[in-house]
Structures are given as structure tokens and as C-alpha cells.
Amino acid sequence: MVSSSSAPLRKNTAPINSAASARSSATNSPTMNAVNPTTSTSTAAKRLSNMNPSRSNSLNNSSENWNASAPRWRSKADELATTIDRMEAELAEAQEIKTHFERISKELEKLKIVHKELERTQFNQVDEFEASKAAWAEEEANLRAQLFTSNSQLAALQKQSAETEQADSIPSQPTSPEKIDEPSTIQTGLDVEQRSGPLKAELEALKAQHAANQTSLEHALAAAEL
């Protein structure tokens, strides 16, 4: 009876002792209690790499693309800076051209005013010239009329003077001695001398007037030609 009852007891205690020893070893084992950080970090990195390989590749590709495109963006930035400098220079030049254009426009307006004034002066001078020309033409006509009148008077006086001289040159008829001292004959000679003297003086005055008229006419013609 004893042997038969003890055998089951041993079978039942063995698992109990085995479980207890397992708990004891788990509690007292330094390997289970102390965790190595290096091993855990590398393991986590491996797990992360294994869990997200596509994300890691995307980051690597983005970094490579950025490194490859950085010179290109830097070149574009330099080109943009150069373009900005060029546009600023062109803007300054355009501003200078605008200032120069405004100054030229003001000078042009002044020249237009001066030109209008010159045109007005020229028109006035033309009007004055036409008026002077008409006055000279009228004066020329008057001088020609005076010259014609003086020529006619001169011709008449010359004819009268010639007739007077011809009358003076006619020889007197022979008379008797008692008729030489007749008062009528002496009076006739005195009358002829008295008439011929004023005629000669008037003739000389008309000649001088004729010469003056001729000179005035020549001056008027010369001025009209100018």
C-alpha cells in the first residue's frame, strides 16, 4: 500500500519542482535580467530597416536627388541674380533716357515758340516789304511823271530859248542916221535881253531839277530791285 501511494506522489511533485526551478532560474539568471543596449539598438535598426525598406530607399533617393540638383539650383540662382543686376542697369539707363527725353522735349517746346515768333516776324517783314514795295512803286510812278513833266518843260524852254537866240541873231536893217537913236528900237533890244535872262535862269533850274529827278528815280529803281 505504501509503495503504490508513493509513486503517484513522486510523479506529481516532479512537475512542481520543475516549474519552481524554472521560475528560480528565470529570476536569478543575469542574462535574463540585464539587457545589452547595443544589441537592442542594432536590433531595432535592423527591424526598422526590415520593416520600412521603401521609406529608407526614398530618403536615400531624395538625398541623392538634392545633392545632384543643388548645383543646378545654385546656377539658376546665379542666373537670376545676374538677370536682376542687368534689369536694374537697364532700368537706370531707361530712367536716364527718360530724363534726357524730357529735357529734349522742353528744349523742343522752347524752339517751337522761337520758331513761331520768327515766323510772325517774317510775316511782318514780308508785309512791310510789300508795303514798302508798293510805296516805292508809287514813288517811282510819281518820279516818272515829274521827270516826264520836267522833260516837257525843258523841251519847251529849250525851244523858246532857241527862238529867242535866233531873234537876237537876226541882223538889223540898215537905217538912216536919223533913225539910229529912235527910242522904240532901243526899247525892243532891252525887252529881248530882259526876257532871255529869266528864261536862261529857269532853263538852268529845270536842268538841275531834271538831274535830281533822274538821280532819285535811279535810287528808287535800285531799292525796288533789292
PLY file of the C-alpha trace (Angstrom):
ply
format ascii 1.0
element vertex 226
property float x
property float y
property float z
element edge 225
property int vertex1
property int vertex2
end_header
0.00 0.00 0.00
2.80 2.38 0.75
4.65 1.80 -2.47
1.61 2.19 -4.56
0.70 5.50 -3.00
4.18 6.97 -3.12
4.66 6.54 -6.78
1.92 8.94 -7.78
3.22 11.45 -5.31
6.62 11.50 -6.95
5.06 11.92 -10.31
3.09 14.85 -9.07
5.98 16.60 -7.36
8.30 16.39 -10.26
6.43 18.90 -12.39
6.06 21.17 -9.42
9.75 21.10 -8.75
10.47 21.60 -12.44
8.26 24.69 -12.62
9.74 26.11 -9.47
13.24 25.57 -10.66
12.36 27.27 -13.90
11.00 30.29 -12.05
14.04 30.35 -9.83
16.42 30.22 -12.75
14.50 32.90 -14.54
14.61 35.16 -11.52
18.24 34.60 -10.64
19.73 34.42 -14.19
21.82 37.56 -15.04
21.27 37.01 -18.72
17.58 37.47 -18.48
17.72 40.39 -16.08
20.47 42.59 -17.77
19.64 43.93 -21.28
22.54 44.93 -23.65
21.69 48.42 -25.19
23.96 47.98 -28.22
22.35 44.74 -29.08
18.86 46.20 -28.66
19.67 49.35 -30.77
21.16 47.42 -33.64
18.33 45.02 -33.46
15.83 47.90 -33.57
17.62 49.43 -36.52
17.61 46.14 -38.32
13.97 45.70 -37.54
13.21 49.26 -38.75
15.20 48.69 -41.89
13.49 45.43 -42.48
10.08 46.86 -41.68
10.36 50.06 -44.00
12.82 49.35 -46.81
10.87 51.51 -49.27
10.98 54.52 -46.95
14.70 54.19 -46.45
15.25 53.94 -50.17
13.05 57.02 -50.72
15.10 59.05 -48.26
18.30 57.94 -49.88
16.97 58.79 -53.32
15.77 62.21 -52.14
19.17 62.96 -50.67
20.90 61.89 -53.85
18.50 63.94 -55.98
19.02 67.01 -53.79
22.79 66.64 -53.98
22.54 66.26 -57.75
20.13 69.19 -58.23
21.87 71.56 -55.81
24.41 72.80 -58.41
21.62 73.30 -60.90
19.57 75.36 -58.43
22.69 77.26 -57.45
23.33 78.01 -61.14
19.74 79.16 -61.56
20.10 81.40 -58.52
23.25 82.92 -60.02
21.46 83.43 -63.34
18.57 85.09 -61.52
20.96 87.40 -59.66
22.66 88.27 -62.96
19.27 88.94 -64.55
18.27 91.18 -61.65
21.52 93.15 -61.96
21.03 93.50 -65.70
17.42 94.63 -65.29
18.45 97.16 -62.65
21.11 98.53 -65.01
18.56 98.68 -67.85
16.09 100.41 -65.52
18.71 103.02 -64.59
19.54 103.50 -68.27
15.84 103.82 -69.13
15.42 106.38 -66.35
18.36 108.34 -67.73
16.90 108.16 -71.24
13.54 109.35 -69.87
15.22 112.31 -68.16
17.12 113.12 -71.36
13.90 112.84 -73.38
12.07 115.18 -71.01
14.89 117.72 -71.28
14.87 117.48 -75.07
11.07 117.84 -75.08
11.33 121.05 -73.05
14.01 122.39 -75.40
11.83 121.43 -78.36
8.90 123.36 -76.92
11.15 126.40 -76.50
12.35 126.03 -80.09
8.75 125.79 -81.29
7.94 129.05 -79.50
11.01 130.72 -81.02
10.08 129.33 -84.44
6.55 130.74 -84.18
7.99 134.09 -83.17
10.37 134.01 -86.14
7.50 133.11 -88.47
5.46 136.01 -87.12
8.43 138.35 -87.53
9.00 137.02 -91.05
5.35 137.55 -91.95
5.55 141.08 -90.58
8.70 141.71 -92.58
7.01 140.36 -95.71
4.04 142.65 -95.09
6.38 145.57 -94.50
8.32 144.68 -97.64
5.14 144.52 -99.70
4.03 147.85 -98.26
7.46 149.35 -98.96
7.40 147.88 -102.44
4.01 149.45 -103.11
5.26 152.77 -101.71
8.38 152.60 -103.88
6.25 151.77 -106.91
4.02 154.75 -106.20
7.02 156.98 -105.66
8.59 155.66 -108.85
5.41 156.47 -110.76
5.38 159.96 -109.28
9.04 160.48 -110.15
8.47 159.26 -113.68
5.56 161.67 -114.02
7.68 164.50 -112.64
10.51 163.51 -114.97
8.16 163.49 -117.92
6.81 166.90 -116.92
10.30 168.33 -116.48
11.36 166.87 -119.80
8.40 168.54 -121.47
9.11 171.83 -119.74
12.78 171.55 -120.60
11.98 170.91 -124.24
9.61 173.88 -124.31
12.17 176.16 -122.67
14.90 174.94 -124.97
12.65 175.70 -127.94
11.78 179.12 -126.55
15.44 179.84 -125.80
16.41 178.81 -129.31
13.76 181.10 -130.76
14.98 183.94 -128.56
18.60 183.41 -129.55
17.56 183.21 -133.18
15.71 186.50 -132.83
18.79 188.07 -131.26
21.00 186.88 -134.08
18.88 188.44 -136.89
20.84 191.41 -138.32
19.13 194.72 -138.05
18.02 196.53 -141.22
20.17 199.46 -142.32
18.59 202.64 -141.29
19.23 206.23 -141.86
21.36 208.08 -139.32
18.43 209.94 -138.00
16.63 206.66 -137.07
19.51 205.05 -135.10
18.66 206.73 -131.87
14.97 206.09 -132.01
13.61 205.08 -128.59
11.47 202.26 -129.99
14.49 200.36 -131.33
16.38 200.67 -128.05
13.34 199.53 -126.09
12.98 196.43 -128.27
16.56 195.34 -127.57
16.09 195.84 -123.85
12.91 193.77 -123.86
14.67 190.87 -125.59
17.51 190.89 -123.06
15.09 191.07 -120.16
13.12 188.08 -121.46
16.11 185.92 -122.32
17.78 186.30 -118.89
14.96 184.78 -116.81
14.40 182.12 -119.43
18.02 181.06 -119.23
17.89 181.00 -115.43
14.69 178.98 -115.49
16.25 176.67 -118.03
19.24 176.05 -115.76
16.93 175.43 -112.79
14.90 172.93 -114.81
18.08 171.17 -115.87
19.13 170.86 -112.23
15.65 169.62 -111.27
15.77 167.14 -114.13
19.13 165.80 -112.93
17.81 165.50 -109.36
14.71 163.67 -110.56
16.84 161.32 -112.63
19.04 160.52 -109.61
16.01 159.93 -107.36
14.50 157.63 -109.97
17.69 155.60 -110.21
17.81 155.24 -106.42
14.18 154.16 -106.32
14.74 151.55 -109.02
17.80 150.18 -107.22
15.88 149.95 -103.92
12.95 148.21 -105.63
15.27 145.61 -107.13
16.65 144.81 -103.66
0 1
1 2
2 3
3 4
4 5
5 6
6 7
7 8
8 9
9 10
10 11
11 12
12 13
13 14
14 15
15 16
16 17
17 18
18 19
19 20
20 21
21 22
22 23
23 24
24 25
25 26
26 27
27 28
28 29
29 30
30 31
31 32
32 33
33 34
34 35
35 36
36 37
37 38
38 39
39 40
40 41
41 42
42 43
43 44
44 45
45 46
46 47
47 48
48 49
49 50
50 51
51 52
52 53
53 54
54 55
55 56
56 57
57 58
58 59
59 60
60 61
61 62
62 63
63 64
64 65
65 66
66 67
67 68
68 69
69 70
70 71
71 72
72 73
73 74
74 75
75 76
76 77
77 78
78 79
79 80
80 81
81 82
82 83
83 84
84 85
85 86
86 87
87 88
88 89
89 90
90 91
91 92
92 93
93 94
94 95
95 96
96 97
97 98
98 99
99 100
100 101
101 102
102 103
103 104
104 105
105 106
106 107
107 108
108 109
109 110
110 111
111 112
112 113
113 114
114 115
115 116
116 117
117 118
118 119
119 120
120 121
121 122
122 123
123 124
124 125
125 126
126 127
127 128
128 129
129 130
130 131
131 132
132 133
133 134
134 135
135 136
136 137
137 138
138 139
139 140
140 141
141 142
142 143
143 144
144 145
145 146
146 147
147 148
148 149
149 150
150 151
151 152
152 153
153 154
154 155
155 156
156 157
157 158
158 159
159 160
160 161
161 162
162 163
163 164
164 165
165 166
166 167
167 168
168 169
169 170
170 171
171 172
172 173
173 174
174 175
175 176
176 177
177 178
178 179
179 180
180 181
181 182
182 183
183 184
184 185
185 186
186 187
187 188
188 189
189 190
190 191
191 192
192 193
193 194
194 195
195 196
196 197
197 198
198 199
199 200
200 201
201 202
202 203
203 204
204 205
205 206
206 207
207 208
208 209
209 210
210 211
211 212
212 213
213 214
214 215
215 216
216 217
217 218
218 219
219 220
220 221
221 222
222 223
223 224
224 225
